[in-house]
């Protein structure tokens, strides 16, 4: 069962999400929060698997809340940003703060449910094409820290570097296994090694690292 926390300063939005998600097999809404500070407290106190996080809220916004939630010791909660998609830089800031993905508020219910399951499983990107485009457009506007990141990249084996490139390309574990003609468990092991070496919490952070380091460049 995937335990959800709904975070939005609009009570009607939270109520609508609860009605939508509580009836889905394998999903349960474990709580709600009206601001980022309350969300952090709930994640620290309860076993929340996925947070549906609004980014623009009074008080502590979703970016700071995401940063604090993903830094909680012993907590493996994932954050899925639910956004109007009107401010790409704001969404990108949420991803760099530790969010595992994003989905527009205009998404169909089935798309939202799928995004939640993808984030919870952790073996694929949410909206891989959109995520790549967002990172490609956002990273060049930010300062590069290529020297220390290059040293980290040098620690990757050739196969791990290949896996990182495929992750940055938006491929899931299953697609990487097909591409490299290896088993799913082998891919899972390589992905885990890549994350450990580059300090990435999940696939989205690995994609951002790949672009910010210059390992992968926008076309």
C-alpha positions as CSV (number, residue, x, y, z in Angstrom):
1,X,0.0,0.0,0.0
2,X,1.4,3.4,-1.0
3,X,0.7,5.9,1.7
4,X,0.1,9.5,0.4
5,X,0.3,12.9,2.0
6,X,-1.6,15.7,0.2
7,X,0.0,19.1,0.5
8,X,-1.8,22.2,-0.8
9,X,-3.0,25.4,0.8
10,X,-6.3,25.1,-1.0
11,X,-8.6,22.8,1.0
12,X,-10.8,22.2,-2.1
13,X,-7.8,20.9,-4.0
14,X,-6.9,18.5,-1.2
15,X,-10.4,17.3,-1.0
16,X,-10.6,16.6,-4.7
17,X,-7.3,14.7,-4.6
18,X,-8.5,12.6,-1.7
19,X,-11.7,11.6,-3.4
20,X,-9.7,10.7,-6.5
21,X,-6.9,8.8,-4.9
22,X,-8.5,7.1,-1.9
23,X,-10.5,4.8,-4.2
24,X,-7.4,3.6,-6.2
25,X,-6.2,0.1,-5.5
26,X,-2.9,0.1,-3.6
27,X,-3.2,3.8,-2.7
28,X,-4.3,5.4,0.6
29,X,-4.3,9.0,1.7
30,X,-2.6,9.0,5.1
31,X,-2.9,12.7,5.7
32,X,-3.1,16.3,4.5
33,X,-1.2,19.4,5.1
34,X,-2.0,23.1,4.3
35,X,1.6,24.3,4.2
36,X,5.2,23.1,3.9
37,X,6.0,23.2,7.6
38,X,3.1,21.0,8.5
39,X,4.1,18.6,5.7
40,X,7.6,18.3,7.1
41,X,6.2,17.5,10.6
42,X,3.8,14.9,9.2
43,X,6.6,13.2,7.2
44,X,8.8,13.1,10.2
45,X,6.1,11.5,12.4
46,X,4.4,9.1,10.0
47,X,5.3,6.6,7.4
48,X,4.6,8.5,4.2
49,X,5.7,7.0,0.9
50,X,4.8,9.8,-1.5
51,X,4.0,13.5,-0.9
52,X,1.9,15.3,-3.5
53,X,3.4,18.7,-3.1
54,X,2.2,22.1,-4.3
55,X,5.1,24.5,-4.7
56,X,3.4,27.9,-4.3
57,X,2.1,28.2,-0.7
58,X,2.1,30.8,2.0
59,X,4.6,30.3,4.8
60,X,7.0,27.6,3.9
61,X,6.7,26.9,0.2
62,X,7.0,23.5,-1.5
63,X,10.6,23.9,-2.4
64,X,11.9,24.4,1.1
65,X,9.5,21.7,2.4
66,X,10.8,19.3,-0.2
67,X,14.4,20.1,0.8
68,X,13.6,19.3,4.4
69,X,11.6,16.2,3.8
70,X,14.2,14.6,1.6
71,X,16.9,15.4,4.2
72,X,15.0,13.8,7.1
73,X,17.2,11.0,8.6
74,X,15.9,7.5,8.1
75,X,13.0,8.7,5.9
76,X,12.7,7.5,2.3
77,X,9.6,9.6,1.4
78,X,9.4,10.6,-2.2
79,X,8.0,14.0,-3.3
80,X,5.9,14.4,-6.4
81,X,5.4,18.1,-7.3
82,X,1.9,18.9,-8.5
83,X,2.2,22.1,-10.5
84,X,0.4,24.5,-12.8
85,X,3.6,24.4,-14.9
86,X,3.5,28.2,-15.4
87,X,7.0,28.8,-13.9
88,X,9.6,26.3,-15.1
89,X,12.3,27.7,-12.9
90,X,10.2,27.2,-9.8
91,X,9.6,23.6,-10.8
92,X,13.2,23.0,-11.5
93,X,14.1,24.4,-8.1
94,X,11.8,21.9,-6.6
95,X,13.5,19.1,-8.5
96,X,17.0,20.3,-7.4
97,X,15.7,20.4,-3.8
98,X,15.0,16.7,-4.0
99,X,11.6,16.1,-5.7
100,X,11.4,12.9,-7.6
101,X,9.2,14.2,-10.4
102,X,6.4,16.5,-11.3
103,X,3.0,16.4,-12.9
104,X,0.8,19.2,-14.1
105,X,-2.5,19.9,-12.2
106,X,-4.2,19.6,-15.6
107,X,-3.2,16.0,-15.9
108,X,-5.8,13.3,-16.3
109,X,-6.6,11.3,-13.2
110,X,-5.0,8.2,-14.7
111,X,-1.8,10.1,-15.4
112,X,-1.6,11.3,-11.8
113,X,-2.1,7.8,-10.5
114,X,0.6,6.5,-12.9
115,X,3.0,9.2,-11.8
116,X,2.5,8.3,-8.1
117,X,3.2,4.6,-8.8
118,X,6.3,5.5,-10.9
119,X,7.7,7.7,-8.1
120,X,7.0,5.0,-5.5
121,X,8.7,2.3,-7.5
122,X,11.7,4.5,-8.4
123,X,12.7,2.6,-11.6
124,X,11.6,5.2,-14.1
125,X,11.2,8.9,-14.6
126,X,7.9,10.6,-14.3
127,X,7.1,12.3,-17.7
128,X,10.7,11.5,-19.0
129,X,10.5,13.7,-22.1
130,X,9.1,16.7,-20.2
131,X,11.7,16.2,-17.5
132,X,14.5,16.2,-19.9
133,X,13.3,19.3,-21.7
134,X,12.9,21.1,-18.4
135,X,16.4,20.2,-17.3
136,X,17.9,21.0,-20.7
137,X,16.3,24.5,-20.6
138,X,17.1,25.2,-17.0
139,X,20.7,24.0,-16.5
140,X,22.4,26.3,-19.0
141,X,21.1,29.3,-17.0
142,X,22.9,28.1,-13.9
143,X,26.6,28.2,-13.1
144,X,28.6,25.0,-13.9
145,X,30.7,23.3,-11.2
146,X,32.4,21.0,-13.7
147,X,35.7,20.4,-11.9
148,X,34.5,18.6,-8.8
149,X,31.7,16.8,-10.7
150,X,34.2,15.6,-13.3
151,X,36.2,14.0,-10.6
152,X,33.1,12.2,-9.4
153,X,32.4,11.0,-13.0
154,X,35.9,9.6,-13.2
155,X,34.9,7.1,-10.5
156,X,32.3,5.5,-12.7
157,X,33.1,2.3,-14.6
158,X,32.5,2.4,-18.3
159,X,29.3,0.4,-17.9
160,X,28.1,2.7,-15.1
161,X,28.8,5.7,-17.3
162,X,26.7,4.1,-20.0
163,X,23.9,3.5,-17.5
164,X,24.0,7.1,-16.4
165,X,23.8,8.3,-20.0
166,X,20.7,6.0,-20.5
167,X,19.1,7.3,-17.3
168,X,19.6,10.9,-18.5
169,X,18.0,9.8,-21.8
170,X,14.8,9.0,-19.8
171,X,15.1,5.2,-20.1
172,X,13.5,3.0,-17.4
173,X,15.4,0.0,-15.8
174,X,13.5,-2.3,-18.1
175,X,14.5,-0.3,-21.2
176,X,18.1,-0.1,-20.1
177,X,18.1,-3.9,-19.6
178,X,16.9,-4.3,-23.2
179,X,19.4,-1.7,-24.5
180,X,22.4,-3.4,-22.8
181,X,21.2,-7.0,-23.2
182,X,21.5,-7.7,-19.5
183,X,19.1,-8.8,-16.8
184,X,16.9,-6.5,-14.7
185,X,18.8,-7.3,-11.5
186,X,22.1,-6.4,-13.1
187,X,20.6,-3.0,-14.2
188,X,19.3,-2.4,-10.7
189,X,22.7,-3.0,-9.3
190,X,24.4,-0.7,-11.8
191,X,21.8,2.1,-11.1
192,X,22.4,1.7,-7.4
193,X,26.2,2.0,-7.8
194,X,25.7,5.1,-10.0
195,X,23.5,6.8,-7.5
196,X,25.9,6.1,-4.7
197,X,28.9,7.4,-6.6
198,X,27.4,10.6,-7.8
199,X,25.3,11.2,-4.6
200,X,21.9,11.1,-6.3
201,X,18.9,10.1,-4.3
202,X,16.9,9.1,-7.4
203,X,16.7,9.2,-11.2
204,X,15.6,12.8,-11.4
205,X,18.7,13.9,-9.3
206,X,20.9,11.7,-11.6
207,X,19.5,13.4,-14.7
208,X,20.2,16.9,-13.2
209,X,23.7,15.8,-12.2
210,X,24.4,14.4,-15.7
211,X,23.4,17.8,-17.4
212,X,25.0,20.1,-14.7
213,X,28.3,18.2,-14.9
214,X,28.4,18.5,-18.7
215,X,28.4,14.7,-18.9
216,X,25.3,15.0,-21.1
217,X,24.7,18.2,-23.1
218,X,21.5,19.6,-24.5
219,X,21.2,19.2,-28.3
